[in-house]
Amino acid sequence: DADVTQTPRNRITKTGKRIMLECSQTKGHDRMYWYRQDPGLGLRLIYYSFDVKDINKGEISDGYSVSRQAQAKFSLSLESAIPNQTALYFCATSVGDTQYFGPGTRLTVL
Amino acid sequence: AQSVTQLGSHVSVSEGALVLLRCNYSSSVPPYLFWYVQYPNQGLQLLLKYTSAATLVKGINGFEAEFKKSETSFHLTKPSAHMSDAAEYFCAVLLSGGYQKVTFGTGTKLQVIP
């Protein structure tokens, strides 16, 4: 089984809808991250969490919110999706200096 | 502030030819530097990392990178490209002693031509 899983893997939604992307990990890592990937822009950090009680904004947090329900679970929400949030979203965990990525969620907002 | 610049969003090489992917960094303190690889429809995985030990770092699948402080560079090389090397490669920087906020470059897609 994969150490970092993301659900759903693909999602198409409409403008204005609320969307939740979920991430679970079995690695036992305290630190978790949400990134979005856009062609030509690389990965940009949306939110990060260093433990269950610690949530921090990344460089592009506007329009997003997160919830750290447990050490193993970190969810990303789009309260009212807009087309420019169409992207590939990655969850990651880390220990030491290395990050471990999930397989990604491809989100399309129409 | 820390940043990385990857020169060339697309690189094409022939199978068996040298692979050279360029990365330059900017950091006010000694950095940790990484190369991650993303195969199609997959997440990123660590290829290799520099954490202030040996300046020549060897990674998986025959890749290596050399940290050159004077040039602020961390270029990725492989002597002989294989078809399976076709992927997108990301350079990344982490400030040593920092809170593990990694800054990624914009990526370089490597095409290997048979």
Backbone of each chain as ProteinMPNN parsed JSONL, in Angstrom:
{"seq_chain_A": "DADVTQTPRNRITKTGKRIMLECSQTKGHDRMYWYRQDPGLGLRLIYYSFDVKDINKGEISDGYSVSRQAQAKFSLSLESAIPNQTALYFCATSVGDTQYFGPGTRLTVL", "coords_chain_A": {"N_chain_A": [[0.837, -1.199, 0.0], [0.374, 2.306, -0.661], [2.273, 4.897, 0.915], [1.499, 7.542, 1.192], [-1.573, 8.68, 0.504], [-4.066, 9.992, -1.692], [-7.307, 11.292, -2.094], [-10.069, 12.495, -3.996], [-8.592, 10.998, -6.987], [-9.031, 12.198, -9.368], [-11.055, 14.993, -10.233], [-13.84, 16.706, -11.361], [-15.448, 19.744, -11.282], [-17.847, 22.405, -10.723], [-17.819, 25.985, -11.061], [-18.007, 27.764, -8.037], [-18.732, 25.666, -6.399], [-18.185, 23.752, -3.386], [-15.295, 22.042, -2.507], [-13.516, 19.221, -1.303], [-10.351, 17.935, -0.778], [-8.632, 15.05, 0.095], [-6.083, 13.729, 2.202], [-4.111, 11.095, 3.314], [-1.769, 9.455, 5.445], [0.558, 6.856, 6.151], [2.996, 6.925, 7.195], [3.694, 7.956, 9.612], [4.599, 10.527, 10.009], [4.961, 13.811, 11.353], [4.821, 16.181, 9.95], [3.068, 17.779, 7.377], [1.973, 18.716, 4.073], [0.422, 20.806, 1.574], [0.49, 21.225, -1.864], [0.198, 22.954, -5.01], [0.442, 22.21, -8.461], [1.255, 23.75, -11.428], [1.571, 23.994, -14.943], [4.75, 25.038, -15.968], [5.099, 26.549, -13.71], [5.978, 25.1, -11.606], [5.959, 23.664, -8.297], [3.898, 25.009, -5.847], [3.521, 26.131, -2.54], [0.685, 25.658, -0.55], [-0.559, 25.269, 2.034], [0.811, 24.29, 5.208], [1.557, 21.956, 7.835], [2.872, 21.349, 10.968], [2.297, 19.851, 13.162], [-0.602, 18.378, 14.704], [-1.843, 20.547, 15.925], [-0.83, 22.726, 14.686], [-1.019, 24.9, 12.086], [-0.175, 26.415, 9.053], [-0.034, 29.138, 6.743], [0.88, 28.939, 3.323], [2.559, 30.104, 0.386], [0.464, 30.634, -1.387], [-2.244, 30.751, -0.256], [-4.752, 31.941, -0.411], [-8.214, 31.527, -0.94], [-8.257, 28.916, -0.235], [-8.593, 26.436, 2.372], [-7.622, 24.469, 5.233], [-7.662, 21.388, 7.112], [-6.474, 19.639, 9.854], [-7.058, 16.707, 10.815], [-6.079, 14.597, 12.231], [-2.937, 13.074, 13.121], [-2.404, 11.605, 10.88], [-3.991, 12.592, 8.852], [-4.835, 15.108, 6.528], [-6.613, 17.608, 5.207], [-7.629, 19.447, 2.341], [-9.535, 22.239, 1.442], [-11.618, 23.827, -0.927], [-13.495, 26.497, -0.744], [-15.242, 27.87, -2.423], [-15.076, 27.059, -5.447], [-13.082, 28.19, -8.206], [-12.334, 28.755, -11.712], [-9.514, 29.258, -12.061], [-8.365, 27.725, -10.166], [-8.019, 25.291, -11.17], [-5.869, 22.65, -11.398], [-3.065, 20.501, -10.592], [-2.944, 18.846, -7.601], [-0.903, 18.224, -4.827], [-0.265, 16.301, -1.967], [2.031, 16.104, 0.715], [4.394, 14.592, 2.957], [6.837, 14.916, 5.574], [9.992, 14.057, 7.026], [12.933, 14.724, 8.753], [14.957, 16.028, 6.212], [13.673, 15.359, 3.879], [11.009, 15.111, 1.556], [7.92, 13.383, 1.039], [5.771, 12.403, -1.4], [2.287, 12.263, -2.278], [0.222, 10.695, -4.839], [-1.159, 12.636, -6.211], [-3.927, 14.835, -7.026], [-5.985, 15.514, -9.644], [-7.605, 18.361, -10.382], [-10.322, 19.879, -11.919], [-11.937, 22.835, -12.611], [-14.862, 23.977, -13.819]], "CA_chain_A": [[0.0, 0.0, 0.0], [1.103, 3.557, -0.736], [2.461, 5.539, 2.203], [0.737, 8.787, 1.168], [-2.673, 8.503, -0.438], [-4.904, 11.16, -1.92], [-8.597, 11.045, -2.722], [-10.063, 11.619, -5.164], [-7.452, 11.177, -7.886], [-9.491, 13.14, -10.386], [-12.34, 15.594, -9.883], [-14.323, 17.815, -12.181], [-16.506, 20.422, -10.553], [-18.283, 23.652, -11.329], [-17.539, 27.221, -10.341], [-18.849, 28.035, -6.887], [-18.921, 24.48, -5.571], [-17.214, 23.472, -2.339], [-14.566, 20.804, -2.803], [-12.529, 18.801, -0.311], [-9.355, 16.941, -1.189], [-8.176, 14.397, 1.318], [-4.75, 13.129, 2.207], [-3.828, 10.229, 4.449], [-0.426, 8.895, 5.408], [0.868, 5.777, 7.099], [4.431, 7.029, 7.482], [3.894, 8.407, 10.983], [5.263, 11.817, 10.015], [4.181, 14.912, 11.907], [4.745, 17.332, 9.05], [2.319, 17.544, 6.149], [1.972, 19.878, 3.183], [-0.367, 20.81, 0.352], [1.058, 21.996, -2.967], [-0.429, 22.833, -6.314], [1.379, 22.219, -9.573], [0.759, 24.307, -12.671], [2.617, 23.926, -15.966], [5.655, 26.177, -16.034], [5.223, 27.244, -12.422], [6.496, 24.203, -10.586], [5.08, 23.409, -7.158], [3.755, 26.131, -4.93], [3.001, 25.683, -1.252], [-0.6, 26.253, -0.188], [-0.595, 25.223, 3.491], [1.612, 23.244, 5.82], [1.214, 21.669, 9.228], [3.98, 20.654, 11.607], [1.663, 18.853, 13.987], [-2.052, 18.484, 14.648], [-2.292, 21.853, 16.398], [-0.053, 23.761, 14.012], [-1.381, 25.082, 10.683], [0.462, 27.636, 8.564], [-0.277, 29.471, 5.346], [1.998, 28.965, 2.408], [2.655, 31.286, -0.481], [-0.74, 30.883, -2.181], [-3.325, 30.187, 0.541], [-6.049, 32.592, -0.651], [-9.194, 30.678, -1.61], [-8.119, 27.556, 0.285], [-8.508, 26.226, 3.804], [-7.191, 23.111, 5.534], [-8.009, 20.807, 8.4], [-5.611, 18.521, 10.24], [-7.978, 15.958, 11.681], [-5.274, 13.67, 13.023], [-1.575, 13.093, 12.598], [-2.347, 10.935, 9.588], [-4.947, 13.13, 7.882], [-4.708, 16.547, 6.268], [-7.546, 17.859, 4.112], [-7.611, 20.765, 1.698], [-10.855, 22.614, 0.958], [-11.864, 25.015, -1.731], [-14.836, 26.859, -0.278], [-16.027, 28.241, -3.588], [-14.084, 26.829, -6.488], [-13.051, 29.055, -9.383], [-11.571, 28.084, -12.776], [-8.05, 29.319, -11.976], [-7.908, 26.707, -9.219], [-7.757, 24.08, -11.933], [-4.448, 22.334, -11.228], [-2.719, 19.212, -9.984], [-2.689, 19.1, -6.186], [-0.128, 17.187, -4.171], [-0.029, 16.256, -0.536], [3.345, 15.549, 1.024], [4.804, 14.523, 4.355], [8.298, 14.987, 5.658], [10.761, 13.826, 8.237], [14.264, 15.156, 8.351], [14.946, 17.01, 5.128], [13.116, 14.761, 2.666], [9.555, 15.107, 1.443], [7.339, 12.205, 0.421], [4.585, 12.913, -2.062], [1.209, 11.419, -2.75], [0.153, 10.578, -6.3], [-1.76, 13.821, -6.787], [-5.335, 14.932, -7.405], [-6.172, 16.449, -10.765], [-8.87, 19.073, -10.192], [-10.759, 20.768, -13.001], [-13.079, 23.668, -12.232], [-15.468, 24.485, -15.065]], "C_chain_A": [[0.877, 1.257, 0.0], [1.165, 4.197, 0.635], [1.664, 6.831, 2.321], [-0.342, 8.636, 0.092], [-3.513, 9.77, -0.52], [-6.209, 10.72, -2.566], [-9.356, 12.342, -2.898], [-8.801, 11.817, -5.991], [-7.789, 12.155, -9.001], [-10.843, 13.684, -9.96], [-12.634, 16.724, -10.842], [-15.487, 18.441, -11.438], [-16.848, 21.729, -11.243], [-17.925, 24.843, -10.45], [-18.542, 27.423, -9.214], [-19.075, 26.854, -5.965], [-17.838, 24.387, -4.498], [-16.607, 22.102, -2.598], [-13.611, 20.498, -1.66], [-11.636, 17.731, -0.917], [-8.752, 16.359, 0.081], [-6.822, 13.74, 1.132], [-4.597, 12.311, 3.485], [-2.435, 9.66, 4.307], [-0.244, 7.843, 6.496], [2.33, 5.82, 7.512], [4.702, 7.466, 8.919], [4.597, 9.75, 11.088], [4.351, 12.896, 10.599], [3.908, 16.007, 10.878], [4.052, 16.957, 7.745], [2.131, 18.847, 5.391], [0.93, 19.685, 2.075], [0.29, 21.756, -0.653], [0.092, 21.963, -4.142], [0.648, 22.97, -7.383], [0.673, 22.74, -10.807], [1.878, 24.276, -13.694], [3.448, 25.213, -15.996], [5.851, 26.93, -14.738], [5.783, 26.353, -11.326], [5.473, 23.942, -9.502], [5.071, 24.631, -6.257], [3.022, 25.678, -3.677], [1.725, 26.418, -0.893], [-0.705, 26.377, 1.332], [0.369, 24.143, 3.966], [1.28, 23.141, 7.301], [2.342, 20.869, 9.852], [3.519, 19.709, 12.714], [0.165, 19.164, 13.999], [-2.54, 19.874, 15.04], [-1.617, 23.02, 15.689], [-0.397, 23.804, 12.529], [-0.795, 26.42, 10.231], [0.12, 27.875, 7.106], [1.016, 29.401, 4.554], [1.94, 30.194, 1.538], [1.382, 31.598, -1.244], [-1.977, 30.335, -1.468], [-4.7, 30.805, 0.256], [-6.978, 31.673, -1.439], [-9.171, 29.233, -1.146], [-8.2, 27.562, 1.81], [-8.112, 24.774, 4.031], [-7.702, 22.692, 6.896], [-7.064, 19.651, 8.666], [-6.385, 17.725, 11.288], [-7.237, 15.018, 12.633], [-3.863, 13.737, 12.463], [-1.548, 12.568, 11.17], [-3.196, 11.586, 8.514], [-4.876, 14.652, 7.781], [-5.543, 16.847, 5.035], [-7.439, 19.293, 3.619], [-9.004, 21.053, 1.156], [-10.796, 23.864, 0.102], [-13.302, 25.404, -1.443], [-15.771, 27.193, -1.435], [-15.085, 28.195, -4.785], [-14.225, 27.808, -7.656], [-12.137, 28.412, -10.432], [-10.055, 28.171, -12.622], [-7.502, 28.463, -10.833], [-7.782, 25.34, -9.881], [-6.252, 23.805, -11.909], [-4.309, 20.9, -10.744], [-2.301, 19.499, -8.549], [-1.961, 17.918, -5.568], [-0.115, 17.399, -2.664], [1.361, 15.659, -0.324], [3.52, 15.484, 2.53], [6.319, 14.689, 4.398], [8.781, 14.558, 7.033], [12.2, 14.09, 7.863], [14.135, 16.166, 7.226], [14.28, 16.513, 3.858], [11.593, 14.778, 2.7], [9.1, 13.88, 0.67], [5.968, 12.596, -0.111], [3.546, 11.839, -2.325], [1.152, 11.453, -4.265], [-0.527, 11.756, -6.981], [-3.25, 13.686, -7.039], [-5.439, 15.955, -8.522], [-7.556, 17.053, -10.638], [-9.127, 19.999, -11.371], [-11.999, 21.506, -12.539], [-13.622, 24.314, -13.503], [-16.222, 25.784, -14.839]], "O_chain_A": [[1.965, 1.274, 0.575], [0.235, 4.067, 1.431], [1.203, 7.185, 3.407], [-0.034, 8.483, -1.09], [-3.648, 10.515, 0.451], [-6.219, 9.884, -3.469], [-9.293, 13.213, -2.03], [-8.02, 12.725, -5.711], [-6.913, 12.855, -9.51], [-11.673, 12.963, -9.406], [-11.792, 17.584, -11.099], [-16.408, 17.743, -11.013], [-16.214, 22.11, -12.227], [-17.752, 24.707, -9.239], [-19.751, 27.277, -9.398], [-19.566, 27.031, -4.85], [-16.723, 24.877, -4.677], [-17.314, 21.133, -2.872], [-12.974, 21.398, -1.114], [-12.111, 16.751, -1.492], [-8.409, 17.084, 1.015], [-6.476, 13.264, 0.051], [-4.91, 12.772, 4.582], [-1.965, 9.408, 3.197], [-0.805, 7.929, 7.588], [2.845, 4.871, 8.104], [5.833, 7.354, 9.392], [5.136, 10.083, 12.143], [3.141, 12.897, 10.375], [2.878, 16.678, 10.937], [4.393, 15.966, 7.099], [2.128, 19.932, 5.973], [0.604, 18.561, 1.694], [0.6, 22.907, -0.348], [-0.731, 21.055, -4.256], [1.613, 23.721, -7.241], [-0.382, 22.233, -11.19], [3.033, 24.512, -13.342], [2.911, 26.319, -16.043], [6.672, 27.845, -14.663], [6.035, 26.826, -10.218], [4.267, 23.991, -9.747], [6.116, 25.207, -5.951], [2.037, 24.943, -3.742], [1.677, 27.648, -0.923], [-0.916, 27.472, 1.853], [0.698, 23.212, 3.231], [0.8, 24.085, 7.928], [2.728, 19.825, 9.327], [4.287, 18.853, 13.153], [-0.274, 20.121, 13.361], [-3.563, 20.329, 14.528], [-1.818, 24.176, 16.061], [-0.105, 22.861, 11.794], [-0.902, 27.426, 10.932], [-0.001, 26.931, 6.325], [2.091, 29.751, 5.041], [1.343, 31.205, 1.908], [1.22, 32.724, -1.714], [-2.695, 29.519, -2.046], [-5.716, 30.235, 0.652], [-6.593, 31.113, -2.466], [-9.97, 28.416, -1.604], [-7.911, 28.571, 2.454], [-8.248, 23.941, 3.134], [-8.114, 23.514, 7.715], [-6.871, 18.786, 7.812], [-6.363, 18.036, 12.479], [-7.732, 14.694, 13.713], [-3.625, 14.385, 11.444], [-0.759, 13.034, 10.347], [-3.131, 11.169, 7.358], [-4.858, 15.371, 8.78], [-5.219, 16.391, 3.938], [-7.192, 20.22, 4.39], [-9.594, 20.207, 0.483], [-10.047, 24.805, 0.362], [-14.228, 24.709, -1.859], [-16.949, 26.835, -1.418], [-14.392, 29.165, -5.091], [-15.33, 28.197, -8.036], [-11.264, 27.615, -10.088], [-9.359, 27.236, -13.017], [-6.3, 28.481, -10.568], [-7.474, 24.349, -9.219], [-5.458, 24.636, -12.351], [-5.292, 20.193, -10.521], [-1.404, 20.308, -8.311], [-2.345, 16.764, -5.758], [0.026, 18.516, -2.167], [1.806, 14.81, -1.097], [2.881, 16.223, 3.279], [6.992, 14.609, 3.371], [8.084, 14.679, 8.04], [12.641, 13.722, 6.774], [13.292, 17.062, 7.284], [14.324, 17.205, 2.841], [10.972, 14.5, 3.726], [9.791, 13.399, -0.229], [5.11, 13.062, 0.638], [3.869, 10.674, -2.56], [1.936, 12.153, -4.906], [-0.48, 11.868, -8.206], [-3.77, 12.588, -7.238], [-5.038, 17.109, -8.37], [-8.563, 16.356, -10.768], [-8.271, 20.791, -11.764], [-12.986, 20.895, -12.129], [-12.937, 25.09, -14.169], [-16.788, 26.341, -15.78]]}, "seq_chain_B": "AQSVTQLGSHVSVSEGALVLLRCNYSSSVPPYLFWYVQYPNQGLQLLLKYTSAATLVKGINGFEAEFKKSETSFHLTKPSAHMSDAAEYFCAVLLSGGYQKVTFGTGTKLQVIP", "coords_chain_B": {"N_chain_B": [[15.644, 35.341, 1.681], [14.925, 32.336, -0.134], [15.567, 30.698, -3.234], [15.259, 28.883, -6.324], [16.462, 28.491, -9.636], [15.689, 27.026, -12.624], [17.181, 26.324, -15.598], [15.863, 26.209, -18.718], [12.973, 24.815, -19.703], [12.332, 22.607, -21.11], [14.205, 19.856, -22.16], [15.905, 18.01, -24.577], [17.411, 14.945, -25.314], [19.456, 12.52, -26.951], [19.103, 8.973, -26.763], [21.527, 7.452, -24.755], [23.164, 9.637, -24.734], [24.76, 12.385, -22.949], [23.144, 13.655, -20.068], [22.248, 16.802, -18.907], [20.986, 18.862, -16.608], [20.134, 22.019, -15.533], [20.529, 23.966, -12.557], [20.326, 26.74, -10.537], [20.836, 28.366, -7.442], [19.589, 30.552, -4.877], [20.432, 31.793, -1.834], [20.614, 32.956, 1.482], [21.884, 31.732, 3.503], [23.785, 28.711, 4.216], [22.565, 26.266, 2.065], [20.314, 23.401, 1.874], [20.072, 21.225, -0.832], [18.131, 19.766, -3.428], [17.182, 17.281, -5.823], [14.264, 16.31, -7.347], [12.254, 13.851, -8.989], [9.643, 13.475, -11.333], [7.679, 11.132, -12.626], [5.46, 10.396, -15.377], [2.102, 10.937, -14.487], [2.491, 10.518, -11.781], [3.473, 11.175, -8.357], [6.055, 13.32, -6.947], [9.398, 12.128, -6.435], [12.288, 11.639, -4.425], [15.42, 12.18, -5.857], [18.109, 12.818, -5.391], [20.179, 14.412, -2.84], [21.816, 17.247, -1.388], [23.431, 17.943, 1.553], [25.387, 19.438, 2.854], [27.566, 17.801, 3.177], [29.626, 15.78, 1.307], [30.466, 17.377, -1.775], [29.914, 16.351, -4.27], [27.254, 14.549, -5.199], [25.68, 11.46, -5.289], [22.914, 9.862, -6.796], [19.843, 8.013, -7.269], [19.411, 5.685, -10.018], [21.683, 6.296, -11.549], [22.14, 9.028, -11.639], [23.791, 12.103, -10.781], [24.894, 14.982, -8.91], [26.554, 18.096, -8.538], [27.499, 20.255, -6.013], [28.275, 23.569, -6.262], [29.544, 26.125, -4.729], [30.728, 28.563, -5.435], [29.615, 29.099, -7.87], [27.002, 29.091, -7.314], [25.454, 26.812, -7.963], [23.788, 23.72, -8.792], [23.832, 21.459, -10.621], [22.33, 18.771, -12.417], [23.397, 15.624, -13.561], [23.825, 12.892, -15.884], [25.631, 10.301, -17.262], [24.795, 8.749, -19.481], [21.906, 8.735, -21.188], [18.781, 7.101, -20.687], [15.84, 5.612, -22.037], [13.934, 5.373, -20.057], [14.427, 7.507, -18.439], [12.951, 9.668, -19.141], [11.057, 12.234, -17.969], [9.83, 14.673, -15.587], [11.886, 16.982, -13.968], [12.714, 18.388, -10.886], [14.375, 20.922, -9.223], [15.19, 21.824, -5.883], [15.236, 23.817, -2.876], [16.215, 24.098, 0.512], [16.47, 25.877, 3.444], [19.133, 25.356, 5.611], [18.577, 24.174, 8.85], [16.147, 25.307, 8.953], [12.511, 25.472, 8.909], [11.748, 23.33, 7.35], [10.485, 24.197, 5.007], [10.274, 23.852, 1.786], [11.457, 25.176, -1.248], [10.554, 24.98, -4.556], [11.871, 24.639, -7.877], [10.836, 25.553, -11.239], [10.766, 23.363, -12.831], [12.021, 20.945, -15.214], [11.382, 19.392, -18.179], [12.412, 16.353, -19.366], [13.125, 14.935, -22.389], [13.764, 11.923, -24.028], [15.245, 10.815, -26.853], [14.902, 8.155, -29.094]], "CA_chain_B": [[14.726, 34.472, 0.929], [15.589, 31.282, -0.892], [14.928, 30.406, -4.506], [16.032, 28.132, -7.306], [16.149, 28.759, -11.033], [16.036, 25.938, -13.524], [17.345, 26.859, -16.942], [15.331, 25.295, -19.718], [11.792, 24.08, -19.257], [12.339, 21.363, -21.859], [15.509, 19.43, -22.652], [15.847, 16.773, -25.36], [18.697, 14.293, -25.54], [19.373, 11.212, -27.585], [19.412, 7.841, -25.89], [22.964, 7.227, -24.669], [23.884, 10.916, -24.619], [24.863, 12.994, -21.623], [22.044, 14.468, -19.566], [22.657, 17.914, -18.056], [19.867, 19.731, -16.226], [20.774, 23.106, -14.782], [19.833, 24.561, -11.42], [21.06, 27.724, -9.747], [20.083, 28.682, -6.238], [19.837, 31.788, -4.159], [20.166, 31.557, -0.42], [21.434, 33.81, 2.34], [22.603, 30.85, 4.423], [24.077, 27.447, 3.527], [21.313, 25.572, 1.766], [20.222, 22.017, 1.457], [19.586, 21.219, -2.202], [17.515, 18.497, -3.792], [16.549, 17.032, -7.099], [13.152, 15.372, -7.336], [11.821, 13.438, -10.319], [8.212, 13.156, -11.442], [7.316, 10.352, -13.807], [4.086, 10.702, -15.793], [0.965, 10.52, -13.649], [2.94, 10.14, -10.444], [3.988, 12.237, -7.509], [7.505, 13.508, -6.988], [10.206, 11.296, -5.551], [13.631, 12.166, -4.257], [16.47, 11.617, -6.708], [19.33, 12.971, -4.602], [20.175, 15.615, -2.035], [23.051, 17.777, -0.833], [23.169, 18.487, 2.885], [26.64, 20.024, 3.357], [28.646, 16.821, 3.289], [30.368, 15.772, 0.047], [29.87, 18.277, -2.767], [29.428, 15.527, -5.373], [26.231, 13.69, -4.617], [25.17, 10.428, -6.204], [21.537, 9.504, -6.509], [19.347, 6.785, -7.868], [19.351, 5.559, -11.482], [22.898, 6.787, -12.191], [22.224, 10.481, -11.624], [24.598, 12.744, -9.774], [24.876, 16.444, -8.96], [27.681, 18.689, -7.835], [27.266, 21.551, -5.388], [29.362, 24.523, -6.507], [29.181, 27.349, -4.007], [31.203, 29.744, -6.158], [28.722, 29.327, -9.0], [25.642, 28.893, -6.763], [24.802, 25.87, -8.872], [23.592, 22.33, -8.368], [23.378, 20.856, -11.874], [22.101, 17.326, -12.408], [23.965, 14.983, -14.739], [23.857, 11.443, -16.042], [26.51, 10.115, -18.421], [24.17, 8.105, -20.626], [20.457, 8.761, -21.001], [17.983, 5.916, -21.003], [14.45, 5.984, -22.342], [13.164, 5.45, -18.81], [14.724, 8.765, -17.74], [11.998, 10.693, -19.565], [10.282, 12.633, -16.792], [10.054, 16.072, -15.237], [12.845, 17.059, -12.872], [12.575, 19.613, -10.1], [15.391, 21.311, -8.258], [14.535, 22.419, -4.719], [16.158, 24.323, -1.865], [15.725, 24.184, 1.887], [17.462, 26.52, 4.285], [19.57, 24.463, 6.681], [18.093, 24.607, 10.153], [14.846, 25.947, 8.81], [11.329, 24.715, 9.283], [11.434, 22.379, 6.29], [9.722, 24.752, 3.897], [11.087, 23.662, 0.602], [11.087, 25.966, -2.414], [10.812, 24.204, -5.759], [12.008, 25.295, -9.154], [9.693, 25.431, -12.143], [10.797, 22.066, -13.473], [12.562, 20.719, -16.557], [10.923, 18.124, -18.762], [13.443, 15.677, -20.137], [12.697, 14.014, -23.443], [14.845, 11.074, -24.514], [14.932, 10.428, -28.23], [15.54, 6.864, -29.415]], "C_chain_B": [[15.533, 33.452, 0.124], [14.846, 31.077, -2.199], [15.838, 29.528, -5.337], [15.542, 28.493, -8.689], [16.61, 27.589, -11.871], [16.062, 26.499, -14.943], [16.878, 25.833, -17.957], [14.149, 24.52, -19.182], [11.682, 22.73, -19.959], [13.766, 21.092, -22.346], [15.32, 18.111, -23.397], [17.256, 16.23, -25.545], [18.443, 12.988, -26.265], [19.689, 10.126, -26.563], [20.912, 7.576, -25.929], [23.781, 8.498, -24.524], [23.885, 11.411, -23.18], [23.604, 13.785, -21.303], [22.619, 15.547, -18.656], [21.446, 18.802, -17.833], [20.408, 20.754, -15.241], [19.888, 23.665, -13.676], [20.781, 25.535, -10.735], [20.195, 28.135, -8.562], [20.457, 30.053, -5.703], [19.47, 31.551, -2.713], [21.112, 32.401, 0.411], [22.237, 32.995, 3.351], [22.886, 29.544, 3.687], [22.807, 26.64, 3.307], [21.461, 24.063, 1.751], [19.586, 22.049, 0.061], [19.146, 19.823, -2.603], [17.2, 18.477, -5.287], [15.47, 15.982, -6.875], [12.795, 15.052, -8.783], [10.341, 13.094, -10.271], [7.992, 12.413, -12.741], [5.854, 10.621, -14.149], [3.041, 10.105, -14.865], [1.377, 10.028, -12.265], [3.321, 11.378, -9.643], [5.496, 12.354, -7.635], [8.197, 12.519, -6.058], [11.631, 11.815, -5.546], [14.622, 11.411, -5.126], [17.811, 11.662, -5.971], [19.25, 14.268, -3.81], [21.579, 15.974, -1.574], [22.727, 18.406, 0.511], [24.465, 18.851, 3.588], [27.731, 19.0, 3.652], [29.455, 16.882, 1.978], [29.677, 16.63, -1.004], [29.378, 17.537, -4.0], [28.49, 14.482, -4.779], [25.736, 12.703, -5.667], [23.756, 10.039, -5.792], [21.149, 8.202, -7.165], [19.426, 6.842, -9.393], [20.538, 6.205, -12.194], [23.035, 8.298, -12.254], [23.182, 10.959, -10.535], [24.52, 14.256, -9.952], [26.04, 16.958, -8.133], [27.307, 20.06, -7.306], [28.489, 22.435, -5.608], [28.964, 25.858, -5.892], [29.555, 28.593, -4.794], [30.292, 30.107, -7.323], [27.257, 29.299, -8.564], [24.841, 27.947, -7.651], [24.712, 24.478, -8.268], [23.028, 21.591, -9.574], [23.303, 19.336, -11.754], [22.66, 16.714, -13.69], [23.78, 13.473, -14.689], [24.63, 11.169, -17.314], [25.796, 9.604, -19.665], [22.661, 8.007, -20.397], [19.809, 7.455, -21.429], [16.551, 6.374, -21.235], [13.628, 6.167, -21.067], [13.444, 6.714, -18.012], [13.769, 9.89, -18.131], [11.033, 10.99, -18.422], [10.444, 14.137, -16.626], [10.907, 16.104, -13.972], [12.75, 18.424, -12.204], [13.766, 19.772, -9.164], [14.679, 21.993, -7.085], [15.581, 22.827, -3.697], [15.462, 24.405, -0.522], [16.81, 24.854, 2.694], [17.841, 25.587, 5.409], [19.137, 25.026, 8.019], [16.743, 25.258, 10.099], [13.705, 25.018, 9.157], [10.835, 23.817, 8.155], [10.439, 22.919, 5.29], [10.624, 24.738, 2.689], [10.562, 24.546, -0.516], [11.513, 25.205, -3.662], [11.053, 25.12, -6.961], [10.817, 24.998, -10.047], [9.703, 24.138, -12.949], [11.399, 22.07, -14.861], [12.07, 19.37, -17.046], [12.022, 17.563, -19.654], [12.807, 14.715, -21.134], [13.913, 13.226, -23.914], [14.437, 10.511, -25.865], [15.656, 9.131, -28.589], [16.557, 6.98, -30.548]], "O_chain_B": [[16.682, 33.698, -0.243], [13.631, 31.261, -2.263], [17.04, 29.44, -5.084], [14.359, 28.768, -8.893], [17.779, 27.205, -11.833], [15.082, 27.073, -15.417], [17.422, 24.732, -18.047], [14.301, 23.666, -18.309], [11.018, 21.819, -19.465], [14.439, 21.979, -22.871], [14.653, 17.203, -22.902], [18.178, 16.968, -25.891], [17.35, 12.425, -26.199], [20.448, 10.345, -25.62], [21.502, 7.484, -27.005], [24.973, 8.436, -24.221], [23.134, 10.938, -22.327], [23.066, 14.493, -22.154], [23.386, 15.248, -17.74], [20.942, 19.423, -18.769], [21.051, 20.409, -14.249], [18.676, 23.817, -13.834], [21.91, 25.18, -10.396], [18.973, 28.237, -8.674], [21.497, 30.62, -6.039], [18.346, 31.16, -2.397], [22.287, 32.541, 0.071], [23.161, 33.511, 3.979], [22.291, 29.289, 2.64], [22.064, 26.365, 4.249], [22.56, 23.52, 1.635], [18.662, 22.825, -0.183], [19.722, 18.826, -2.166], [16.984, 19.514, -5.914], [15.715, 14.921, -6.301], [13.003, 15.866, -9.683], [9.85, 12.506, -9.307], [8.102, 12.986, -13.825], [5.088, 11.037, -13.279], [3.094, 8.927, -14.511], [0.683, 9.214, -11.656], [3.469, 12.474, -10.184], [6.133, 11.577, -8.346], [7.65, 12.127, -5.028], [12.115, 12.36, -6.538], [14.661, 10.18, -5.135], [18.548, 10.676, -5.934], [18.389, 15.113, -4.055], [22.426, 15.099, -1.393], [21.869, 19.284, 0.611], [24.621, 18.599, 4.783], [28.718, 19.32, 4.316], [29.917, 17.958, 1.598], [28.451, 16.616, -1.116], [28.509, 18.041, -4.711], [28.891, 13.649, -3.966], [25.416, 13.083, -6.793], [23.447, 9.905, -4.608], [21.994, 7.399, -7.562], [19.5, 7.922, -9.979], [20.402, 6.623, -13.344], [23.973, 8.799, -12.874], [23.358, 10.304, -9.508], [24.129, 14.748, -11.01], [26.454, 16.334, -7.156], [26.854, 20.924, -8.056], [29.597, 22.095, -5.193], [28.166, 26.611, -6.448], [28.8, 29.565, -4.824], [30.203, 31.27, -7.716], [26.366, 29.473, -9.396], [23.709, 28.237, -8.037], [25.461, 24.12, -7.359], [21.88, 21.147, -9.555], [24.116, 18.709, -11.074], [22.421, 17.231, -14.781], [23.606, 12.87, -13.63], [24.319, 11.747, -18.355], [26.149, 9.982, -20.782], [22.205, 7.279, -19.516], [20.226, 6.805, -22.387], [16.112, 7.392, -20.7], [12.736, 7.014, -21.009], [12.774, 6.973, -17.012], [13.781, 10.954, -17.511], [10.293, 10.117, -17.97], [11.113, 14.793, -17.425], [10.674, 15.346, -13.03], [12.713, 19.464, -12.862], [14.11, 18.86, -8.412], [13.67, 22.669, -7.285], [16.674, 22.262, -3.65], [14.28, 24.735, -0.432], [17.967, 24.437, 2.634], [16.964, 25.069, 6.1], [19.311, 26.215, 8.289], [16.242, 25.722, 11.123], [13.917, 23.907, 9.643], [9.634, 23.576, 8.028], [9.621, 22.16, 4.771], [11.589, 25.494, 2.583], [9.351, 24.652, -0.709], [12.677, 24.832, -3.811], [10.51, 26.221, -7.044], [9.899, 24.278, -9.654], [8.748, 23.85, -13.671], [11.308, 23.055, -15.593], [12.306, 18.34, -16.415], [12.493, 18.227, -20.577], [12.057, 13.811, -20.767], [14.971, 13.802, -24.168], [13.422, 9.826, -25.996], [16.869, 9.018, -28.411], [17.172, 5.985, -30.929]]}, "name": "protein", "num_of_chains": 2, "seq": "DADVTQTPRNRITKTGKRIMLECSQTKGHDRMYWYRQDPGLGLRLIYYSFDVKDINKGEISDGYSVSRQAQAKFSLSLESAIPNQTALYFCATSVGDTQYFGPGTRLTVLAQSVTQLGSHVSVSEGALVLLRCNYSSSVPPYLFWYVQYPNQGLQLLLKYTSAATLVKGINGFEAEFKKSETSFHLTKPSAHMSDAAEYFCAVLLSGGYQKVTFGTGTKLQVIP"}
